[in-house]
Every structure is written in C-alpha cells, then in structure tokens.
Amino acid sequence: MTPVMFWLGIGIVLFVLGLHGVLLARQAIRRIIAINIMGSGVFLVMVALAARGEARDPVLHALVVTGLVVAVSATAFALRLATAAQAGDKKASEPKA
C-alpha cells in the first residue's frame, strides 16, 4: 500500500463517518460537527490526490486552503444559527406571565 492510497482510504473513512453522523444525529451541533468531519475527509482526499505524481499539484493545495477558510466561516455561521434557534426554542417554551 502506497502512502497516497493510505491517505485516500483515511479520507474516505472520514467522509463516511461524517455522512453517518449527518444522517443519524438529531441535534444541530452534532450535525455541524459531522459536516466538518466530512469536509476534513474531502480535504484529505484532495491533498492525497495532489501528491500522487512526481510533481505536486499546487491547484489542489490552493483549493484545500480556500476550502478551509470557507469551512471555518460556514461553521461559525451555522453555530450562530444553531444557538439562536436553541434560544428561540427556550423562549417559546417558557410560560407567559
């Protein structure tokens, strides 16, 4: 087994674990974490594919760096939406005086 195949396998396993979490988790924060695990798997596959030849592919590395920035931003936005939704649920369930 070559190192590229090893990292491709690890990336695929991470993606499948994240997909499992997205499909089975009910809480929003757990789903956000599962989506991040899926994204990490995709990034790992892309970096492994970039390293398969003699010369490294800089385009895939640039896409991964851009994807990391977008993933962090999207995660922050999703966490803010999830906390606002939880606060709204608590406020709606409180008895009115």
C-alpha positions in Angstrom: 0.0 0.0 0.0 1.4 3.3 -1.0 1.1 6.4 1.2 -1.3 8.0 -1.3 -3.6 5.0 -1.1 -3.4 5.1 2.7 -4.4 8.7 3.0 -7.1 8.2 0.3 -8.6 5.5 2.5 -8.4 7.6 5.6 -10.2 10.4 3.8 -12.9 8.1 2.6 -13.4 6.7 6.0 -13.7 10.2 7.5 -16.2 11.2 4.8 -18.4 8.1 5.5 -18.2 8.6 9.3 -19.3 12.2 8.8 -22.1 11.2 6.5 -23.3 8.7 9.1 -23.3 11.5 11.7 -25.3 13.8 9.4 -27.9 11.2 8.7 -28.4 10.0 12.2 -27.7 13.0 14.5 -30.8 15.0 15.6 -29.0 17.9 17.3 -27.8 20.7 15.1 -24.4 21.0 16.7 -23.7 17.3 16.2 -24.7 17.7 12.6 -22.4 20.7 12.2 -19.5 18.6 13.6 -20.4 15.7 11.3 -20.3 18.1 8.3 -16.9 19.3 9.4 -15.7 15.7 9.6 -17.0 15.1 6.1 -15.1 18.2 4.9 -11.9 17.0 6.5 -12.2 13.8 4.6 -12.7 15.6 1.3 -9.6 17.8 2.1 -7.5 14.8 2.9 -8.5 13.1 -0.3 -7.7 16.2 -2.3 -4.2 16.5 -0.7 -3.6 12.8 -1.3 -4.5 13.2 -4.9 -2.2 16.2 -5.2 0.7 14.1 -4.0 0.3 11.2 -6.4 2.6 12.3 -9.1 6.3 13.3 -9.3 5.4 17.0 -9.1 2.9 18.2 -6.5 -0.3 19.8 -7.9 -0.5 23.3 -6.5 -4.1 23.8 -7.6 -5.4 21.2 -5.3 -3.4 22.6 -2.4 -4.8 26.0 -3.1 -8.3 24.6 -3.3 -7.9 23.0 0.1 -6.6 26.2 1.7 -9.5 28.1 0.2 -11.9 25.4 1.4 -10.5 25.6 4.9 -11.3 29.3 5.1 -14.8 28.8 3.7 -15.4 25.8 6.1 -14.4 27.9 9.1 -16.7 30.7 8.1 -19.6 28.4 7.3 -19.1 26.6 10.6 -19.2 29.9 12.6 -22.4 31.0 10.8 -24.0 27.6 11.3 -23.1 27.6 15.0 -24.6 31.1 15.4 -27.8 29.9 13.7 -28.0 26.8 15.9 -27.5 28.8 19.1 -30.2 31.3 18.0 -32.6 28.5 17.2 -32.0 26.9 20.6 -32.5 30.3 22.3 -35.7 30.8 20.3 -37.0 27.3 21.3 -36.3 28.0 25.0 -38.1 31.4 24.8 -41.1 29.9 23.0 -41.4 27.1 25.6 -41.4 29.5 28.7 -44.8 30.1 30.1 -46.1 33.6 29.5 -47.0 35.7 32.6 
